[in-house]
């Protein structure tokens, strides 16, 4: 009897110890169906904080061209001044055209003679004194003479260098009397009242930028800030860099910005009124039905399908599918299943996962 009593006492103690060491679920309750999983959580907090993307951009003149001589010749007139503002059509430089003007006088004389012959032949033809062939030859001679005049006038125009648009001149590197070969640069002309800023956005932001979006351009060194608008987007994404080129136009009538310089470009990726939350990227799962996350409800893991927005290598924006205060599971994802018991051992801090 004594041995039986000792055996029963030992069994009772083992049962008590097993109950004490049983795995606990959320809230200290024993987990059902086995040991609960220890996981890390992230509290979903929605806000309407503005989403921004910032990069460096190069400023370019709205229009810029290197004006050059179209033909070879000696420079006889120079009206271009260093840094001067000029209207469209202004004569900036003139090459010697004396030989061409002499040729023009001869061509105009030939044209006048051909016109008189054509008129006499036409009169004779109407009176039966000339054949159809005579009239056609006279008309052809007149047209040829007219073409010669137009050709020489075109050659004379090529001896002139005019401003194709209103703008500001650069530095003039030629002098009167200098021989210029065809194509030799005379002066740079730039329209700097409007500037263009070019920069690239990563592929993940490529569809978030729209024509008309406002962009803040800032010259950090000179502390000059201007507002511009997206005026054009590249039609494709670069295969080498996986970026999309963006062109922003900014008014520079005040002349505070300088073409050729670098500025920071800050663009609002989406309106601030739309509420969203960002979660660590490792919490998001993709399958054939779309994106989803695991959230903790009553000590168990449950699936919630979500819609996503902007993404970075570290975080993803959730635009719908989550509620304020949801605890998103961000660790042990590979072991999770619908209804599995979980125990939150740590809450990650939200500020480390904002979409920049």
ROGU-163353 format. One record per atom (N, C-alpha, C): y, x, z. Coordinates in steps of 0.02 Angstrom, whole numbers, plus 50000, padded with zeros to 5 digits. Layout:
% residues N
YXZ ...
***
This chain:
% residues 356
499395004250000 500005000050000 500635004350000 500585009850038 501175014250041 501315017249973 500785019349938 500885022349870 501155017149821 500925010949826 501175005649782 501915004349794 502125004349857 502825003149874 503275008649845 503045015049851 503435020549824 503495020149747 502955017949713 502975017149641 503475011849619 503475006049654 503935000749637 504665002849649 504785006749702 505465009149717 505715013849663 505255018149639 505455022849586 505635019149522 505245014149502 505395010249442 506065006749447 506215003949507 506855000449517 507445005149508 507385011249534 507935016049529 508045018149456 507495019049418 507565020849347 507915015449307 507755009149321 508085003549287 508825003349302 508985004449366 509705004349386 510085009849350 509785015749347 510125021349312 510215019949238 509715016849206 509765015249135 510315010349122 510405005349165 510945000449157 511625003549165 511665008549212 512305011849223 512515016049164 512025019349130 512175023849074 512195020349007 512115013649005 512105010048940 512765010848905 512795011348837 513425012248799 513885006348810 514535007848816 515045002848829 515425001148766 515614994848756 516014992748700 516744992648719 517184990048674 517894989548688 518004985048748 518454987148793 518594983148853 518074984248907 517634989248901 517164990848954 516544986648953 516454982148905 515864977948902 515294981648868 514684980648889 514114984048858 514074982248784 513954987248742 513914986048670 513254982748653 513294978148606 512694974648584 512404978248524 511764978548523 511414981348465 511434988848463 511594992548517 511594999848518 512255002748539 512315009348532 512915012948555 513515011348511 514115010448542 514725009248503 514995015748475 515345015448418 515635021248386 516325022748414 516435029148431 517105031248453 517525032848391 518095029548384 518515030348325 519245031248346 519655033448298 520375033848307 520705027948271 521245025448300 521585019648270 522305021148253 522585016748212 523285017248191 523565010148193 524115009148230 524405002548238 524865001048179 524734995548143 525144993648086 525814990848110 526354994148092 527024991848109 527414990948044 527614984948029 527964983447966 528714984347976 529044986847923 529764987847925 530034987247854 530684986747848 531004986647782 531394993047771 531134998547798 531435005047788 531435006847714 531985009647690 532035011247619 531565017047601 531235016347543 530805021547518 531205025947470 531215032447482 531615036847441 531195042447411 531405044847353 531115050747323 531695055447306 531625061747326 532165066547315 531895072747280 532275075147232 532085081147196 532725084547170 532645090047135 533215093547106 533255091747032 533875091247007 533985089346938 534495094046906 534455094646840 534935098746802 535435094246768 536075095846776 536605091946744 536715094346673 536785089646627 536915091246557 537505087046532 537865089846484 538405086046453 538105080146415 538485074646412 538245068746376 538125070346303 538575074246273 538495076846205 538735084046206 538375088446173 538575095446171 538345098446105 538795102246072 538625105146008 538995111745999 538655116445967 538975122745949 539255121945878 539905121845872 540225121045807 540225127645769 540035127345706 539975133445666 540235132245596 540335137745560 540555137345490 539975135445446 540085130645401 539555128445356 539485133045295 540015136745279 539995141445223 540295148045247 540205153245207 540495159745223 541215160045198 541625163745234 542315164445213 542735167745267 543365168945250 543825171945297 544205166545336 544245167445401 544585162545444 545345163245436 545675157945413 546395158145401 546785153945450 546455149045483 546795144845532 546335143945593 546625144345653 546235143245714 546655139145762 546445132945772 546815128445817 546445127345883 545835129845888 545445128945949 545715133546004 545795130846064 546035134546122 545495134346177 545435139846213 544935140246266 545005134546316 544465130646324 544445125546376 544875119446362 545125118646301 545565113046285 545175106646275 545485101046293 545195094346278 545455092146210 545005089946168 545195088346099 544935081446080 545295077746037 545055071246013 544565072145955 544215066845939 543745067045883 544125068045818 543865072245773 544165073245707 544685078745704 544875081745761 545395086845760 545145093145723 545575096045679 545415102145644 545465108045693 544895111545701 544865117045749 544915123845714 544635124345655 544645130745619 544615129345544 544915134045505 544935133245433 544795139845398 544315139745351 544165145645311 544565145445246 544635151245215 545015151845153 544675147745098 545065143145067 544785138845014 545195139244950 545565144744941 546015145344883 545625145144818 545055148544815 544655148644754 544375141644739 544165138144791 543895131444781 544435126644758 545045127444783 545585122944762 545765124144688 545715130344665 545835131744594 545295128344552 544675128744576 544135125344540 544225117844540 544515115244595 544635108044599 545155105744548 545675109744539 546185107944489 545875107644419 545455112444403 545125112444338 544665106444330 544295104944384 543825099244381 544215092644374 544775092044407 545175085944402 545475085244332 545645090944302 545905090744233 545365088444185 544765091144194 544205089144152 544055081744161 544105079444222 543985072344235 544495067944200 545135069944202 545665066144169 545545065744093 545345071444064 545205071543992 544595067243975 544085067544017 543485063544004 543625056144011 544085054344056 544265047244064 544635044644002 545075048843975 545435046743915 544955045843855 544495050543848 544015050043793 543565043943800 543375042543861 542945036743873 543315030343854 543965029943871 544355024043856 544445023143781 544585028643744 544675028243671 544025026143638 543475029043660 542825027443630 542645020143642 542805017543701 542665010543717 543065005943672 543705007843660 544125003643616 543855003643545 543655009543521 543375010043453 542715006143448 542325006443500 541685002943499 541794995343494 542304992943530 542454985743528 542704983543459 543014988443422 543284986843355 542784988643300 542204991243320 541694992943271 541764999843243 542225004043272 542335010843247 541915016043281 541515014343331 541075019143366 540415015743381 539905019843385 539235017143397 539095016643473 538565013243488 538335012743558 538185019643586 537915023843545 537755030643566 538385034543584 538915033743544 539555037143559 539835034943626 539795028443640 540055025843703 539655028443763 538995028543756 538575030943811 538715038343825 538825042343773 538975049443783 539635050243818 540135046243802 540795046743834 540755044743907 540375039543921 540295037343991 539935042744031 539425045844003 539055051144038 539505057144052 539935059044005 540405064544016 540895063044072 541125056744074 541585054744127 541245055144196 540645052744200 540275052944264 540135060144286 539985064444239 539865071444255 540505074744282 541065073244250 541705076044272 541885073544342 541745067144355 541885064344421 541445067644474 540815068844458 540355072044505 540585079144521 540855082644472 541105089544484 541685089544533 542135084644525 542695084044571 542445082744642 541975078144650 541715076444717 541355082344748 540995086144707 540625091844733 541105097144761 541625098544724 542095103744747 542475101444809 542645094944811 542965092344872 542505093144932 541865091944921 541375092744976 541345100044999 541385104744951 541385111744969 541995113645009 542565110644991 543185112045028 543135109345099 542825103545107 542735100745175 542305105245219 541855108945187 541425113445225 541805119545252 542395120745225 542795126345251 543185124245313 543125117945333 543465115445392 542965114345450 543165116145509 542765114845569 543155109845611 542885103645616 543225098345653 542805095945712 543125093045760 542775090445819 542415083945800 541755083645805 541395077545787 541475071845838 541675073645899 541795068645951 542305071546000 542595067146040 543085069446090 542715073146145 543005078646168 542685082546220 543105088446241 542765093046274 543105099046300 542805105246268 543245109746246 543015115846213 542805121046265 542355125346243 542175131146283 542635136946267 542375143046271 542765148946256 542715150546181 543285152146151 543315153646079 543205161146070 542715162846027 542525169946018 542695172545948 543125169145910 543305171345843 544065172145839 544295175645788 545015176845779 545215175745706 545845174045695 546095173145627 546035179745589 545815179245526 545705185145485 544985187645486 544585185145532 543895187245538 543465184045484 542985188045456 542525185345407 541945181945444 541815175745426 541275171945457 540735170445407 540125171945425 539555170045384 539365162745398 539035159645350 538825152745360 538375152245421 538545147445464 538155146545526 538415150345585 538925154545576 539205158345631 539555153645680 539405154145746 539715149745795 540465151045802 540835145545809 541555146045819 541745144345891 541485138645916 541645136545984 541145131146005 541035130446069 540595125246097 541025119146115 540775113246097 541125107046114 540655102646156 540905100346213 540485096246258 540875090146282 540515084546283 540785078446313 540575078246385 541025080046431 540855080546502 541135074746543 541425069746509 541655063946547 541065059746572 540505060446538 539875057746562 539365063346562 538965063646615 538455068746620 537765065446625 537255069246605 536565066946612 536195071646659 535815068846703 535395072746748 534665071446730 534295076846722 533585076246704 533155078746762 532645074946778 532165077246828 531495073746815 530985075846851 530315073046842 530075069846907 529725064246900 529425061046958 528665061546951 528305062347007 527575062647004 527265056246977 526655056746954 526315051046923 526275045046970 526205046347036 526135040747083 526775036547087 527345039547066 527975035847067 528185033446997 527785035146947 527995034146877 528165026846861 527795022146890 527925015046875 528425011946923 528645015746973 529115012947022 529835013847001 529965018346954 530655019546930 530785015246869 531355011746868 531535007346813 532215009246785 532325007746721 532985008646690 533485004246727 534045007146746 534545003446784 534535004946858 533995008046883 533965009846954 534535014646972 534825013747030 535365018147053 535085024547082 535435030047068 535225036647091 535835040147120 535745043547176 536275047347208 536205054647189 536715057447157 536715064547138 537205068247183 536985073947210 537425077547256 537385085047242 537985088047232 538055095247227 538115097847299 537565100547325 537545102547395 538035108147411 538115112847366 538555118547379 539285116647381 539485111747340 540185109747337 540305103147373 539775100247401 539815093947439 540135088347398 539905087747335 540145082547290 539565077647278 539705071247288 539185066147280 539425060747232 538975058847185 539145053547137 538535049047128 538675042747109 538145037947096 538025037447021 537405037347001 537225036546931 536695031246922 536495030046860 535975025046844 535465028146798 534845026046807 534305028146762 534435025146693 534525029446643 534675027046575 534085027546528 533595031646545 533015032346501 532425035146539 531825033246518 531195035746546 530755038246489 530435043846500 529965046346449 529415041246439 529195040446377 528695035346362 528015037046389 527885043546402 527225045646425 527285050146486 526715051246518 526665055946574 526405062546547 526695068046568 526485074646544 525775076046567 525355078046520 524655079646536 524605086046577 525065090646568 525035097046604 525275096546676 525825092946687 526115092546755 526005085746789 525755080746751 525655074046778 526305071346808 526855072246771 527505069646792 527815065946735 528315061846751 528675057946701 529415059846703 529695061346645 530395063346642 530865057346649 531395058346688 531885053146701 532575055846682 532975051746647 533655053646630 534135048846665 534615051746701 535115047846738 535805049346709 536195044246696 536885045046670 537375043746727 537865048146733 538365047546787 539065048446758 539535044346781 540235044946759 540545051146791 540845055346749 541155061546774 541865062246749 542205056446741 542895056646717 543355060546764 543165061046828 543565064746876 543455072346869 542915074246835 542775081346824 542515085046885 542275081346936 542045084646997 541375088046989 540955085346945 540305088446932 540365093146871 539945098246870 539975103246817 539315103346780 539345102546714 538745102646673 538405109446678 537745109346681 537365115446687 537155117046758 537455113646807 537305114946877 536705110946902 536485112746963 535935109146995 536215104347046 535905098547051 536085093647102 535445090747131 535495088047191 534925084347219 534965077247194 534405074447175 534375067547150 533955063447198 534255058247226 533895053847273 533865046947243 533265044347236 533165037747206 532785033247253 533035027047260 532685022047300 532095019447260 531495020547285 530915018747246 530785011247244 531055007647293 530965000347293 531494997347338 531664990747330 532154987547373 531954987747446 532434988547491 532284988947561 532094982347593 532164976647558 532024970247588 531274968847594 530864972247554 530144971047555 529844974747614 529514971047659 529214974047717 528524976847700 528384982647727 527744985847715 527594990647772 526984993247772 526794998247821 526425003747785 526425009647814 526045015147785 525495017147834 524925018947807 524355020947847 524095027647822 523725031347863 523425037547838 522975036247778 522995040747730 522625039847668 521875039347679 521615042747732 520895042647742 520635035947767 521095031347786 520875024847810 520725020047753 520965021547693 520895016947636 520225018147600 519885012747584 519245013047549 519305008847485 519015011347431 519025007847366 518315006247345 518225000147320 517584998247290 517724993747230 517204990547205 517284986447145 517744980447157 517804978347220 518214972547235 518944974447250 519084980847254 519764982947267 519804987347329 520404987647357 520534991847416 520444987847480 520184991347531 520114988047596 520124993247652 520224990847713 520214995047773 519794991647826 519614995347878 519284992547936 519804991747992 519814986048024 520244984848082 519804982848141 520074984048200 519704982448262 519914975548286 519414971248296 519514964548323 518964963148374 519164962248437 518684960748492 518144966048496 518344972448489 517874977848498 517414979048438 517534975748382 517114976448323 517534978348262 517204981548215 517534983448152 517464977848102 518044975948072 518034970648022 518414972947960 518184970847902 518484972747838 519094968347823 519634971547800 520214967847776 520414970747708 520414966547656 520634968747590 521394968847588 521664974047556 522394975147557 522644976647487 523314975947479 523644978047418 524074984147435 524064989047389 524394995347403 525014996247361 525455000747385 526065002447348 526085009847334 526605013247356 526685020447344 526155024447382 525955029947352 525445034247383 525675041447384 525465045047435 525545052347439 524855055147456 524785061747455 524135064547474 523935063047546 524415060947588 524275059947659 524315052647680 524645048447641 524745041647664 524745036847605 524685030447622 524695025247571 525075019247599 525485016147557 525885010447578 525475004047570 525464999847621 525124993447619 525644987947615 525634984247560 526144979047550 525904972047572 525254971047575 524984964647599 524264965647620 524014961047663 523324961347687 523264963047759 523774966347788 523774967947858 524304963847894 524204962947959 524684959448002 524974964348051 525564962848076 525884967148125 525444967748187 525344973948208 524934975148267 524204976448253 523974975448191 523274976948175 523124984248190 522534985448219 522314992248233 521854994448177 522104998848134 521735001348077 521325007348098 520685007448082 520245013048099 520355018648049 520485024648075 520655030248031 520165036148038 519625035348074 519125040648079 518425037548081 517925041548065 517245039048066 517105033648015 517495033647960 517455028247910 516755027847880 516445033647870 515805033747835 515255030147875 515345029547941 514835026347983 514985019047996 515545016547971 515745009647987 515395004647942 515254998847971 514994993047936 515324986847966 515324981447930 515604975247955 515234973248019 515614972148074 515334969848137 515084975248183 515144981648164 514924987148207 515364987648268 515064988848327 515444989748389 515824996348386 516454996248404 516865002248403 517255002848468 517425009048485 517815010548545 518405014948524 519025012648533 519615016448514 519735021848566 519635028048545 519725033648592 520425036648588 520785035348531 521455038248523 521845034148473 522505033548484 522955030248436 523395035548405 523385036048339 523815040848304 524525038448302 524985043348300 525705041748301 525925039748231 526325034448226 526525031648161 526995036248122 527425040048155 527955043748121 527675049248075 527045051048084 526755056248043 526515053847975 526565047247962 526255044547902 526725040347860 527375041547864 527835037847822 527805040547751 527885035947701 527895038047631 528585040947617 528605047347596 529235050647581 529405050147508 
***
